Amino acid sequence: MSDIAGIDPNSAPSGTGCVDCEAQNGWWFHLRRCAQCGHIGCCDDSLGAHATEHATTSGHPIVRSFEPGDAWFYDYGTGAMFEGPVLAPPDHHPESQTAPGPRARVPSNWQEILTDHRG
């Protein structure tokens, strides 16, 4: 167990994509991993913002990026980014998986959709 409340380094990721988007046959921009239970959700720039939704409904306030090359943590409660412990593998989605992804479900006008979504 980590010395940081809200982080369980032994919790494996729930999959390679946003659990909620997958259930809805949707797509995401970037992925975040719950540092407590491993739930993979999409970032706030995604249409679903499922990582934030998970943090709100579960009470699990800390996420880690699930993107290749990223190792930062974010605490929804404090708004702080920080470095944290090594988590159970894998550290990121497969490098062959596109961002946004998954490739087969991303609409050709995805940039316009996300720009409109952000307002």
C-alpha positions in Angstrom: 0.0 0.0 0.0 1.2 3.5 -0.8 1.9 6.1 1.9 -0.3 8.5 0.0 -4.0 8.3 0.8 -6.0 7.4 -2.3 -3.2 5.5 -4.0 -3.1 1.7 -4.1 0.0 0.7 -6.2 -1.2 -2.9 -6.4 -4.5 -2.1 -8.2 -4.2 -3.1 -11.9 -5.8 -1.1 -14.6 -9.3 -2.0 -15.6 -8.4 -2.4 -19.2 -6.7 -0.5 -22.1 -9.5 2.0 -22.8 -12.1 4.1 -21.0 -14.4 1.5 -19.4 -17.5 3.8 -19.8 -16.8 4.8 -23.4 -16.3 1.1 -24.3 -19.6 0.2 -22.7 -21.3 3.0 -24.9 -19.3 2.1 -28.0 -17.8 5.6 -27.8 -14.3 7.1 -28.1 -12.0 9.2 -26.0 -9.3 11.8 -26.3 -6.8 10.8 -23.5 -7.0 8.3 -20.7 -6.6 8.6 -16.9 -6.2 5.8 -14.4 -7.7 5.9 -10.9 -4.8 5.5 -8.6 -6.9 3.7 -6.0 -8.9 1.1 -7.9 -7.4 1.1 -11.5 -10.6 2.3 -13.2 -9.6 3.7 -16.7 -11.6 6.7 -17.7 -11.3 9.4 -20.3 -10.0 12.9 -19.6 -12.1 16.1 -19.3 -11.3 17.1 -22.9 -13.1 13.9 -23.9 -16.9 14.0 -24.5 -17.6 11.8 -21.5 -15.1 13.1 -18.9 -15.5 9.7 -17.3 -12.3 9.9 -15.1 -13.8 13.0 -13.3 -17.2 11.3 -13.1 -15.5 8.2 -11.5 -13.6 10.4 -9.0 -16.8 12.2 -8.1 -19.0 9.1 -7.7 -16.4 6.8 -6.1 -14.7 9.2 -3.8 -11.3 8.2 -5.4 -9.7 11.6 -5.9 -6.4 10.7 -7.5 -5.7 9.8 -11.1 -2.5 9.1 -13.1 -2.1 9.6 -16.8 -2.6 6.4 -18.8 -0.8 7.8 -21.8 2.6 6.6 -23.0 5.4 8.8 -21.7 3.3 10.4 -19.0 3.8 9.6 -15.3 2.1 12.4 -13.5 -0.6 12.2 -10.9 -3.5 14.6 -10.3 -5.6 15.1 -7.2 -9.1 16.3 -7.9 -9.5 17.4 -4.3 -6.6 19.8 -4.3 -6.1 20.5 -8.0 -2.4 19.6 -7.6 -0.3 17.6 -10.0 2.5 15.6 -8.4 4.9 12.6 -8.8 3.8 9.4 -7.1 4.7 5.8 -6.7 5.1 3.2 -9.3 1.7 1.5 -10.0 1.0 -2.1 -11.1 1.6 -2.5 -14.8 0.8 -1.6 -17.4 1.7 2.1 -17.0 -0.2 3.2 -20.2 -2.5 2.0 -23.0 -0.8 0.0 -25.8 1.4 2.3 -27.9 -0.4 0.9 -31.0 -3.7 2.4 -29.6 -4.3 5.9 -31.0 -5.1 9.0 -29.1 -7.8 9.8 -29.6 -9.0 6.2 -29.7 -9.9 3.6 -30.4 -9.0 4.4 -34.0 -12.0 2.6 -35.6 -14.6 4.7 -33.6 -13.0 8.1 -33.8 -15.0 10.3 -36.2 -13.0 12.1 -38.9 -14.1 15.5 -37.5 -13.1 14.7 -34.0 -11.1 18.0 -33.5 -14.2 20.0 -34.4 -16.4 17.9 -32.1 -14.0 18.4 -29.2 -13.6 22.1 -29.9 -17.4 22.5 -29.8 -17.6 20.4 -26.7 -15.1 22.6 -24.8 -17.1 25.7 -25.8 
